[in-house]
Structure formats: C-alpha cells, structure tokens
C-alpha cells in the first residue's frame, strides 16, 4: 500500500516493513508480516531509538481476508463471525507487544494511542452503514494509569494530533486540521465517502 513512500512524505526518518523485517517465513501471504512477530520486532527497533521518539505501527491481521497463522488456528478458532479468530489473534499480538514493551526503558514515559481506520465485520447493524463503518474507538493509554474514564463525545481522527500534543505538554506552535478533545465545543464529526457527505 506504499506505506514506505507515504512515511517519507510524512517526514518519518525510517520505515520498517516486510523488506526490512527480512524473514518471509512470517509473511501472511497477503498484507505483510503477521502482527505478533512484527510487533515484537517493533519493540526491538524502538528500544534502539534515541528518546524521545515517535513511531506509528500499522497492524494487519484484523483486516480482510482475516488470516491467522497456522500455529494459532486451533487456539483462536470459532466465533460467530468470519473475523472472530483474526480479532482474537490481533488482541493476543497487542497483549504480547505491551508485555514486551513494559520491560523497556521507554515504556513508562510513553503515551500510546490506539485507533483504527474503519470498523470491521460486526453483529451490530449500526456498523454496517456508512457512518457506523467509520465509527471507531480511540484509546489513549499511559502506563501510570493517569488517563481514566470513557468519553462518549465524538472525536475525529484529525483530532488525534492536537490531543496527543496537549497530553504530552507540547507548548510550541503546530498545524492541525482538528482540535483537541476538550478544545472543541462541537460534538460531531464529518466525513466524505462515496460521493456523499456524512
């Protein structure tokens, strides 16, 4: 999906993907490297970076065609939906990522932001319409558990950058299309898809 080109245009100094990972035994045959080994690889790469640093990781196992590594097919089998096993595998991979990250020097000083680009298959009918398909959770996590609670207010992906910088105490000027979560009096999001504004 040309993430290496996108990363360079976005100003990232380094990109690590399937080629940089260097072991096609862990290639899922479709998108890239399985989530579990790639997230472990990511922890090692981040541990070699000068602090402070910023990284972005794209996971892929919860995306169609919903593959699961052969060694985990029985562990994550079953479920009501086509993506049930791959979602369980993705959760397991994230759990292992956080277990490994917790043993690093950078973990305690890190703000983790977890978000998706869109929803997957769901039994809930709301998520099968265009608005529901793009209604995603966004999770902000600090290892000291200083971030608590659940907010029902609408929050857009373009709001992630200003909110993240605010949480980090960044006090210099920056450009963003969005607003921090508490900075906007709005409680709605807008998007354009398939020739329609929502």
C-alpha positions in Angstrom: 0.0 0.0 0.0 3.0 2.3 -0.5 3.4 3.0 3.2 7.2 3.4 2.7 6.5 6.3 0.2 3.8 7.8 2.5 6.1 7.6 5.5 8.9 9.5 3.7 6.4 12.2 2.6 5.0 12.4 6.2 8.5 13.2 7.5 9.4 9.8 9.1 13.2 9.2 9.1 12.9 5.5 8.9 10.4 2.9 7.7 10.4 -0.8 8.6 8.1 -3.1 6.7 8.2 -6.6 5.2 11.5 -6.0 3.4 13.2 -4.5 6.4 11.9 -7.3 8.6 13.8 -9.7 6.4 12.1 -13.0 7.1 9.3 -14.1 4.7 8.6 -17.1 6.9 6.5 -14.6 8.9 4.7 -13.2 5.8 1.0 -13.7 5.9 0.8 -14.2 2.1 -1.3 -11.1 1.6 -0.7 -7.9 3.5 2.7 -8.3 5.3 4.3 -9.7 8.4 2.0 -11.3 11.0 1.1 -9.0 13.9 2.7 -10.9 16.7 6.3 -11.2 15.2 6.1 -7.7 13.7 5.1 -6.1 16.9 7.9 -7.9 18.7 10.3 -6.7 16.0 8.9 -3.1 16.6 9.7 -3.2 20.3 13.3 -4.1 19.5 13.6 -1.3 16.9 12.0 1.2 19.3 14.4 0.2 22.0 17.3 1.2 19.8 15.9 4.7 19.2 17.1 7.8 20.9 14.4 9.1 23.3 12.1 10.9 23.0 10.8 9.4 19.7 7.6 9.0 17.8 6.6 5.9 16.0 3.5 4.6 14.2 2.7 1.0 13.6 0.1 -0.5 11.3 -1.2 -3.9 12.2 -2.9 -6.0 9.6 -4.3 -9.3 11.0 -7.7 -8.0 11.8 -8.1 -6.9 8.2 -9.7 -8.9 5.4 -9.0 -11.7 4.4 -8.8 -12.4 8.2 -5.9 -14.9 8.1 -4.4 -16.4 11.3 -1.0 -18.1 11.5 -1.3 -21.9 11.2 0.2 -22.4 14.6 -2.7 -20.4 16.2 -5.7 -21.7 14.2 -6.9 -24.0 16.9 -6.1 -21.5 19.7 -8.3 -18.8 18.1 -10.8 -20.9 16.3 -14.6 -20.5 16.5 -16.7 -17.4 16.9 -19.8 -16.1 15.3 -18.1 -14.0 12.5 -15.6 -14.5 9.7 -13.2 -12.2 11.5 -13.5 -13.7 15.0 -10.3 -15.7 15.0 -8.2 -12.8 13.5 -9.6 -10.3 16.0 -8.6 -12.7 18.8 -5.1 -13.1 17.3 -4.8 -9.3 16.9 -5.7 -8.9 20.6 -3.2 -11.6 21.6 -0.5 -9.9 19.5 -1.2 -6.5 21.1 -1.1 -8.1 24.6 2.4 -9.6 23.8 3.5 -6.2 22.5 2.6 -4.5 25.7 4.2 -7.3 27.8 7.5 -6.8 25.9 7.3 -3.0 25.8 6.7 -2.9 29.6 10.3 -4.3 30.0 11.9 -1.4 28.1 13.4 1.9 29.3 10.9 3.9 27.2 7.6 2.3 28.2 6.9 4.3 31.4 7.4 7.6 29.5 5.2 6.7 26.6 1.7 7.9 25.5 0.2 5.1 23.5 -2.6 5.9 21.0 -4.6 3.1 19.5 -7.0 3.8 16.7 -8.4 2.1 13.6 -9.1 3.4 10.1 -12.5 1.8 10.0 -14.6 -0.9 11.6 -14.6 -4.5 10.7 -17.4 -7.0 10.5 -19.8 -6.8 13.4 -23.0 -8.4 14.5 -24.4 -5.0 15.4 -26.4 -3.5 12.5 -25.1 0.1 13.1 -21.6 -0.9 12.0 -22.9 -2.0 8.5 -23.9 1.5 7.5 -21.5 4.2 6.2 -21.5 6.2 9.5 -21.1 3.1 11.6 -18.4 1.7 9.4 -16.3 4.7 10.2 -17.2 4.9 13.9 -14.1 3.7 15.7 -12.8 3.8 19.2 -9.7 5.8 20.0 -7.7 4.8 23.1 -5.1 6.9 24.9 -3.0 5.0 27.4 -0.2 5.9 29.8 1.4 3.2 31.8 0.9 5.2 35.0 -2.8 4.8 34.5 -3.3 8.6 34.8 -5.8 8.5 32.0 -9.1 7.1 33.2 -12.6 7.1 32.0 -14.7 6.8 28.9 -15.9 9.6 26.8 -18.9 9.4 24.5 -18.2 12.7 22.7 -17.5 12.4 19.0 -13.8 12.6 18.2 -12.3 12.5 14.7 -9.0 11.0 13.6 -7.8 14.6 12.7 -8.2 15.4 16.4 -5.7 12.8 17.4 -2.6 15.0 16.7 -3.7 18.1 18.7 -5.0 16.0 21.6 -1.8 13.9 21.7 0.4 17.1 21.7 -1.7 18.5 24.5 -1.4 15.4 26.6 2.4 15.5 26.1 2.6 19.1 27.3 3.8 20.3 23.9 3.8 24.1 24.0 5.1 25.1 20.6 3.0 26.1 17.6 1.9 23.4 15.2 -0.6 23.0 12.3 -3.5 20.6 12.5 -6.9 20.4 10.9 -8.5 19.0 14.0 -9.0 20.2 17.6 -8.0 18.7 20.9 -10.8 16.6 22.5 -11.7 19.2 25.2 -10.9 22.2 22.9 -13.9 21.9 20.7 -17.4 22.7 21.6 -18.6 20.5 18.8 -19.9 17.0 19.4 -19.9 15.8 15.9 -17.7 14.6 13.1 -18.0 14.9 9.3 -16.6 12.8 6.5 -17.0 12.3 2.8 -17.2 8.9 1.3 -18.6 7.5 -2.0 -19.7 10.9 -3.2 -21.7 11.7 0.0 -21.0 14.0 2.9 -21.9 12.4 6.3 
